[in-house]
């Protein structure tokens, strides 16, 4: 219920703002980023990503002020944000319900960033018409397909191709010791062969 003075238009505004609507317009024009804006890919580290981005033709990398950040970054950086604990961090429902074969969240984040940037640059309207084409189920499906394709191409131990194995260098002293052992006809110790 409003006061009688306010209803009759006799409300006195403070001297600091003679025009009552001027302060309200400034507040309404300045929006704070939300998690929903971050999920839609409209938030960067500098704030909202502008609709018209001017990029130098000589630049080959994306500016951090135009690349979207993850929703949890917006959630935990905001004022009065909840404290982040490792035990209950972000989303562990898949571990509690023991659902298996869900794709890793890092793959899903990378897919989402790549696809949103692709659509924003590949279409004339900046991808605004395709905002519902990749919902959460489609993103999970793409993550599963990507993991299965990488497993099929790399195999079960194919990820070891990206690590360095032990290097064996032929040492001339070792070769001489082998020759001496062979000549002395002593039985050699059994040695484990390295897998090739």
N, C-alpha and C positions, 0 to 999 in steps of 0.2 A: 504494500500500500504506500503510495507516494504522499508527500506532504501537500497541504493545501496551497502553499506558496508556489511550489514547483508546478502543480497542476494549473494554476492560474497564470503562470508565466512571470510571476513576481520574484523568482529565485534570483538571488544576487550571486554572481560569479566572482571568484577571487580576482584581485587586481593583477596577479601574475599572468593570467590568460584572459584578456578582454574578450576574445572570440572563443566561445566554448567549443566550437567544432574544429578549430585549428589543431588543438592537442589531440583530439580523437582521430583525426585523419592521419597524423603522423604515427600514431600507435597502430592503426589499422594497416598502413602501408608497410610497416616493418614487421615481417613475420619471422618467427623463430623456426629454425629447421626442426622437423619432427622425424621420427623413425619412418613414417610412411613416405615422406619425401626422399629419405635415403634409400628405401627399398625401390622407389621409382627411378633412382639414379639421378636425382636433381641436386644433390648436396656434394660439395667438395670440401677440402680443408679450409678454403677461404669463405665458405658460405654457399649460397645458391649459385648454381651454374647458369650463366646467362644463356638465353635462347640463341642469340647471334654471337658466335665466338669468332674473333678475328685472330688468325694464326699466321705467323710469318711463313712465307714460302720456303725460306731457308731452314726452317726448324724441322728436324726429323723425329723428335720425341714429343710426347704429349705433355703439356704443362700440368703440374699438380693442381692448379686452380681450376682446371677443366675436367679432371678425371674424378669420377664418382668414388666416394668412400663407402665402406661397409656399414650396414645399419647399426651394428653393435658399437661402432666407433661413435656414431651420433648419440646413441643411448647412454653410453658410459662417459661421454665428455660433457653432457649437459649439466645445467645447474640442478642441484638436488638429485643427482643421478644415484642409483643404487650402488652399493659397494660390490666390487667384483671379487668373487671368491673362486678359487680353482676347483673346489669340490662341486659347486653347482654352476659352473660357468656356462654361459650362453645356452646350449641345448644338448642335453644328454638323454633325451627321452628314448632314443634308439638303443642306448645301452641298458636302460632300465627295463625295457620291454623285450630285450634280446632279439630285436629284429636284425637279421643278418643281410649282408650284401647290399647295404646302402652305400652310395658313393661318398667319398671323403668330402668334407666341407670345403677344403682348399680347391679341389677340382671344380666344385659347383660355383665358388666365388670367381674363379678364373673364367669359367664358361660364361657366367652372367656378365662380367665386365667386358669380355670380348664381344659377345653378341650384342650387348647394348651399344657399344661403341661402333660396331659394324652397322647396325641399323640406323644409328644417328648420322653416319656419314654416307651410307649407301642410298638412302631414299631422299627424295626431294623435300619432303616435309619434316626431315630430321628424325624420323622414326616415331612420330607422334601417333600415326595411324596403326602402328604395330604394337602398342603398349600392352595388349592382352594376348599376344601371340605366344608368349613364353611365360606361362604361369609356373607355379611351383612343381606341378606334376610333370610338365614337359621338361623342366630343368633337371629334375631327378632322373627322368628317362634318358635324357642326353648324357648325364653323368654316368649312368649305368652302361650305356652304349660305348662311351669313350673308354671306360675301364675295361670292358670286354674286348674292345678292339685292340687296346694296348696289350692286354694279356694274350690275345691270339697272335699278335705280331712279335711280341718279345718272348713268349713262352713262360714257363713257371720260374725259371731262373734267369730270365732275360734282363731283369733289372740289375743283375750283377755286371752287365756289360758297361754300366756307367760308373763302376768302381774300379780302382786300381788293384791289381793283384800283386803278389810278391814277385820281385824281379830276381832272376838268378843270373849271376855273372860268372863266367868261367874263370876260375882262379888257376893260374898255372901251377901254383904250389899244390893245390888239391889234385890236379892231374898227375903230378909227379908222385905224390903219396899213393895214389891208386896203382901206379906202375910198380912202385916198390912193394906194395902188398901182393900184387899179382906175381911178382918175381919171387917173393919169399914164400909163396905157396901157403900162406896162412889163410885160414878161412875168414872171409870178410864178415863184418856185422851186417845183419839184415837192415836194409834201409827202406823206408817207405817211399814209394814213388809218388811224385807230385802229379795231380790230375792235369790232363792236357785239354 
